[in-house]
Amino acid sequence: MSDFEDDDSSIESYESEEEEEVEELDPAVEECLRWTSEEVADWVASVGFPEYRDCFLSNAITGRRLIIVTASLLPKIGITNFEHIKELTKKIRELLRIELMPWNRSISLPHQDVQGIATPNAILSESYL
């Protein structure tokens, strides 16, 4: 057997391992991905937002496109009520079984130790002078 044949078998075993790692879609999610824009609009109405049915229809949001519908996209298709945006994106994530990534990073500057640094209040007080 040549070295080339050994390489082929290792490639095949790698490919079979890779195939095993592919996660099967939940059948309910798979069905949602096949929805037409009409079915998506019906679902939007059924979860309590019939006033936005036309927004989804006129923008041709199909089941597959629901994957990219985020809070930042909804105002672009005509949904501007912030509470409705939060609720709709939550319902979409639940429908498609999309996990919300935890966000615990602060955008403020990290706390700085001011020990030994004169602050304006300390400069004005007699104890500093």
C-alpha positions as a Markdown table, in Angstrom:
| # | Residue | x | y | z |
|---|---|---|---|---|
| 1 | Met | 0.0 | 0.0 | 0.0 |
| 2 | Ser | 1.4 | 3.4 | -0.9 |
| 3 | Asp | 1.6 | 6.5 | 1.3 |
| 4 | Phe | -1.0 | 8.2 | -0.9 |
| 5 | Glu | -3.6 | 5.5 | 0.0 |
| 6 | Asp | -2.9 | 6.0 | 3.7 |
| 7 | Asp | -3.6 | 9.7 | 3.3 |
| 8 | Asp | -7.0 | 8.9 | 1.6 |
| 9 | Ser | -8.1 | 6.8 | 4.6 |
| 10 | Ser | -7.2 | 9.6 | 7.1 |
| 11 | Ile | -9.1 | 12.1 | 5.0 |
| 12 | Glu | -12.2 | 9.8 | 5.0 |
| 13 | Ser | -12.0 | 9.3 | 8.8 |
| 14 | Tyr | -11.7 | 13.1 | 9.2 |
| 15 | Glu | -14.8 | 13.7 | 7.0 |
| 16 | Ser | -16.8 | 11.1 | 8.9 |
| 17 | Glu | -15.9 | 12.8 | 12.3 |
| 18 | Glu | -16.8 | 16.1 | 10.8 |
| 19 | Glu | -20.2 | 14.8 | 9.7 |
| 20 | Glu | -20.9 | 13.5 | 13.2 |
| 21 | Glu | -20.4 | 16.9 | 14.7 |
| 22 | Val | -23.2 | 18.4 | 12.6 |
| 23 | Glu | -26.2 | 19.0 | 14.8 |
| 24 | Glu | -29.6 | 18.0 | 13.6 |
| 25 | Leu | -32.2 | 20.8 | 13.5 |
| 26 | Asp | -35.3 | 20.5 | 15.6 |
| 27 | Pro | -38.1 | 19.5 | 13.3 |
| 28 | Ala | -40.2 | 22.4 | 14.5 |
| 29 | Val | -37.5 | 24.8 | 13.6 |
| 30 | Glu | -36.9 | 23.2 | 10.3 |
| 31 | Glu | -40.6 | 23.6 | 9.5 |
| 32 | Cys | -40.5 | 27.3 | 10.4 |
| 33 | Leu | -37.6 | 27.9 | 8.1 |
| 34 | Arg | -39.8 | 26.7 | 5.2 |
| 35 | Trp | -42.5 | 29.3 | 5.9 |
| 36 | Thr | -43.6 | 31.7 | 3.2 |
| 37 | Ser | -43.9 | 35.4 | 4.1 |
| 38 | Glu | -47.7 | 34.9 | 4.4 |
| 39 | Glu | -47.1 | 32.2 | 7.1 |
| 40 | Val | -44.6 | 34.4 | 8.9 |
| 41 | Ala | -47.1 | 37.2 | 8.9 |
| 42 | Asp | -49.8 | 34.9 | 10.3 |
| 43 | Trp | -47.4 | 33.8 | 13.0 |
| 44 | Val | -46.6 | 37.4 | 13.9 |
| 45 | Ala | -50.4 | 38.1 | 14.2 |
| 46 | Ser | -50.8 | 34.9 | 16.3 |
| 47 | Val | -48.2 | 36.0 | 18.9 |
| 48 | Gly | -50.1 | 39.2 | 19.5 |
| 49 | Phe | -48.9 | 41.7 | 16.9 |
| 50 | Pro | -51.5 | 41.7 | 14.1 |
| 51 | Glu | -50.7 | 45.4 | 13.5 |
| 52 | Tyr | -47.3 | 44.3 | 12.1 |
| 53 | Arg | -48.6 | 41.7 | 9.7 |
| 54 | Asp | -48.2 | 44.0 | 6.7 |
| 55 | Cys | -44.7 | 45.0 | 7.8 |
| 56 | Phe | -43.6 | 41.4 | 7.4 |
| 57 | Leu | -45.5 | 40.9 | 4.2 |
| 58 | Ser | -44.3 | 44.0 | 2.4 |
| 59 | Asn | -40.7 | 43.2 | 3.3 |
| 60 | Ala | -41.1 | 39.6 | 2.2 |
| 61 | Ile | -39.8 | 38.1 | 5.5 |
| 62 | Thr | -39.9 | 34.4 | 5.0 |
| 63 | Gly | -39.1 | 31.7 | 7.6 |
| 64 | Arg | -35.5 | 31.6 | 6.4 |
| 65 | Arg | -35.2 | 35.4 | 6.7 |
| 66 | Leu | -36.5 | 35.3 | 10.2 |
| 67 | Ile | -33.0 | 34.2 | 11.2 |
| 68 | Ile | -31.6 | 37.7 | 10.5 |
| 69 | Val | -34.5 | 39.6 | 12.0 |
| 70 | Thr | -33.0 | 41.4 | 15.0 |
| 71 | Ala | -34.0 | 44.4 | 17.1 |
| 72 | Ser | -32.0 | 46.7 | 14.9 |
| 73 | Leu | -33.8 | 45.5 | 11.7 |
| 74 | Leu | -37.4 | 45.8 | 13.0 |
| 75 | Pro | -37.4 | 49.7 | 12.9 |
| 76 | Lys | -36.3 | 49.5 | 9.3 |
| 77 | Ile | -39.3 | 47.5 | 8.4 |
| 78 | Gly | -41.7 | 49.8 | 10.2 |
| 79 | Ile | -41.8 | 48.5 | 13.8 |
| 80 | Thr | -40.7 | 51.3 | 16.1 |
| 81 | Asn | -42.3 | 50.6 | 19.5 |
| 82 | Phe | -39.4 | 49.6 | 21.7 |
| 83 | Glu | -41.4 | 47.2 | 23.9 |
| 84 | His | -42.8 | 45.5 | 20.8 |
| 85 | Ile | -39.3 | 45.2 | 19.3 |
| 86 | Lys | -38.1 | 43.5 | 22.5 |
| 87 | Glu | -41.1 | 41.1 | 22.6 |
| 88 | Leu | -41.0 | 40.3 | 18.9 |
| 89 | Thr | -37.3 | 39.5 | 18.9 |
| 90 | Lys | -37.8 | 37.3 | 22.0 |
| 91 | Lys | -40.6 | 35.4 | 20.3 |
| 92 | Ile | -38.4 | 34.9 | 17.2 |
| 93 | Arg | -35.6 | 33.6 | 19.3 |
| 94 | Glu | -37.9 | 31.2 | 21.0 |
| 95 | Leu | -39.4 | 30.0 | 17.7 |
| 96 | Leu | -36.1 | 29.3 | 16.2 |
| 97 | Arg | -34.5 | 28.1 | 19.4 |
| 98 | Ile | -31.8 | 30.8 | 19.2 |
| 99 | Glu | -30.0 | 31.3 | 22.5 |
| 100 | Leu | -29.5 | 34.9 | 23.7 |
| 101 | Met | -25.8 | 35.4 | 24.4 |
| 102 | Pro | -25.3 | 36.8 | 27.9 |
| 103 | Trp | -23.9 | 40.3 | 27.9 |
| 104 | Asn | -22.2 | 41.3 | 31.1 |
| 105 | Arg | -19.5 | 43.6 | 29.9 |
| 106 | Ser | -19.8 | 47.2 | 31.1 |
| 107 | Ile | -19.1 | 50.0 | 28.7 |
| 108 | Ser | -18.1 | 52.4 | 31.4 |
| 109 | Leu | -14.4 | 53.0 | 32.3 |
| 110 | Pro | -13.0 | 50.6 | 34.9 |
| 111 | His | -12.9 | 51.9 | 38.5 |
| 112 | Gln | -9.7 | 53.8 | 39.2 |
| 113 | Asp | -8.1 | 54.0 | 42.6 |
| 114 | Val | -7.7 | 57.6 | 43.5 |
| 115 | Gln | -5.5 | 57.0 | 46.5 |
| 116 | Gly | -2.9 | 59.7 | 46.7 |
| 117 | Ile | -4.5 | 61.8 | 44.0 |
| 118 | Ala | -6.0 | 65.1 | 45.1 |
| 119 | Thr | -9.6 | 65.4 | 44.2 |
| 120 | Pro | -11.4 | 68.8 | 43.9 |
| 121 | Asn | -13.2 | 68.2 | 47.2 |
| 122 | Ala | -9.9 | 67.4 | 49.0 |
| 123 | Ile | -8.2 | 70.5 | 47.6 |
| 124 | Leu | -11.0 | 72.7 | 49.0 |
| 125 | Ser | -11.0 | 71.1 | 52.4 |
| 126 | Glu | -8.7 | 72.4 | 55.1 |
| 127 | Ser | -7.3 | 68.9 | 55.8 |
| 128 | Tyr | -5.5 | 69.0 | 52.5 |
| 129 | Leu | -3.9 | 72.4 | 53.0 |
